[in-house]
Amino acid sequence: MTEVVKGPEEKYCFECGEVIRARAELCPKCGIRQPGFGVQRGSPEKNRIAAGVFALLLGIFGAHKFYLGKTGQGIMYLLFCWTMIPGIIAFIEGILYLTMSDEAFEDRYLT
């Protein structure tokens, strides 16, 4: 079996692993919509500044996780807020959110 290597303008399908065009919305092999096409780039619904501020100010309670739609992680932050560990993690996450680019934030947290 030969391994297919993707080029600079290609990516792997999220579902089947087939090499497809980097800007493809649907995989031609399996027909699955690729991550990132349900959310418009630069959409104002969720941004990194708000997530960073939530993480810094209310991160111990998981506010930034709820904001980003990670409800399970937000509940874990709430359950363990009395230990102060979520506060430390949230502080680090807040700094990361505020220092990364918008594109990197969207790729990592909104897809």
C-alpha positions in Angstrom: 0.0 0.0 0.0 1.4 3.4 -1.0 1.1 6.3 1.4 -0.3 9.5 -0.1 1.5 12.6 1.0 -0.5 15.9 1.0 0.8 19.0 -0.8 0.9 22.6 0.5 -2.6 23.3 -0.9 -4.1 20.1 0.4 -5.4 18.6 3.7 -6.6 15.3 4.9 -10.4 14.7 5.2 -11.6 14.9 8.8 -13.6 11.7 8.4 -12.0 9.3 5.9 -8.4 10.7 5.8 -8.4 11.2 2.0 -6.2 13.9 0.6 -8.4 16.8 -0.6 -8.0 20.4 -1.6 -7.3 22.7 1.4 -10.3 24.9 0.6 -12.7 22.0 0.0 -16.0 22.2 1.9 -17.0 18.6 1.3 -14.8 15.5 0.8 -15.3 14.1 -2.7 -14.8 10.6 -1.4 -17.1 10.4 1.7 -19.2 13.6 1.3 -18.6 14.8 4.9 -18.5 18.6 5.5 -15.1 19.6 6.7 -14.6 21.5 10.0 -14.5 25.2 9.8 -17.2 25.6 7.1 -20.1 25.8 9.5 -18.5 28.9 11.1 -17.6 31.8 8.9 -14.0 33.1 9.5 -14.0 36.4 11.4 -17.6 35.8 12.5 -18.4 38.0 15.6 -20.2 35.2 17.4 -17.1 34.1 19.5 -13.8 35.9 19.6 -10.5 35.4 21.4 -10.6 38.7 23.3 -13.8 37.9 25.0 -12.7 34.3 25.7 -9.4 35.6 27.1 -11.2 38.1 29.4 -13.6 35.5 30.6 -10.7 33.1 31.3 -8.8 35.8 33.3 -11.8 37.1 35.3 -14.1 34.2 35.7 -12.0 31.3 34.5 -12.1 29.6 37.9 -15.8 28.9 37.3 -15.2 27.8 33.6 -16.9 30.8 32.0 -14.6 30.8 29.1 -15.3 27.1 28.5 -19.1 27.7 28.5 -18.5 30.7 26.1 -16.6 28.5 23.7 -19.3 25.8 23.8 -17.2 23.3 25.8 -20.0 22.6 28.4 -18.4 19.4 29.7 -15.1 21.1 30.5 -17.0 24.1 32.0 -18.8 21.7 34.4 -15.5 20.2 35.4 -14.2 23.7 36.2 -17.3 24.3 38.3 -16.9 21.0 40.2 -13.3 21.6 41.0 -13.3 25.4 41.5 -12.8 25.0 45.2 -9.3 23.5 44.6 -8.2 26.7 42.8 -6.6 24.5 40.1 -9.1 25.6 37.4 -8.2 29.2 38.2 -4.5 28.5 37.6 -5.3 26.7 34.3 -7.7 29.4 33.2 -5.2 32.1 33.8 -2.7 30.3 31.5 -5.5 29.7 28.9 -6.5 33.4 29.1 -2.9 34.5 28.4 -2.8 32.0 25.5 -6.1 33.2 24.0 -5.0 36.8 24.2 -1.6 36.2 22.6 -2.5 33.9 19.7 -3.7 35.1 16.3 -7.3 35.2 15.3 -6.7 32.5 12.7 -5.0 30.2 15.1 -7.8 30.7 17.7 -10.5 30.0 15.1 -8.7 26.9 13.9 -8.1 25.5 17.4 -11.3 26.5 19.3 -14.1 27.1 16.7 -13.8 24.1 14.4 
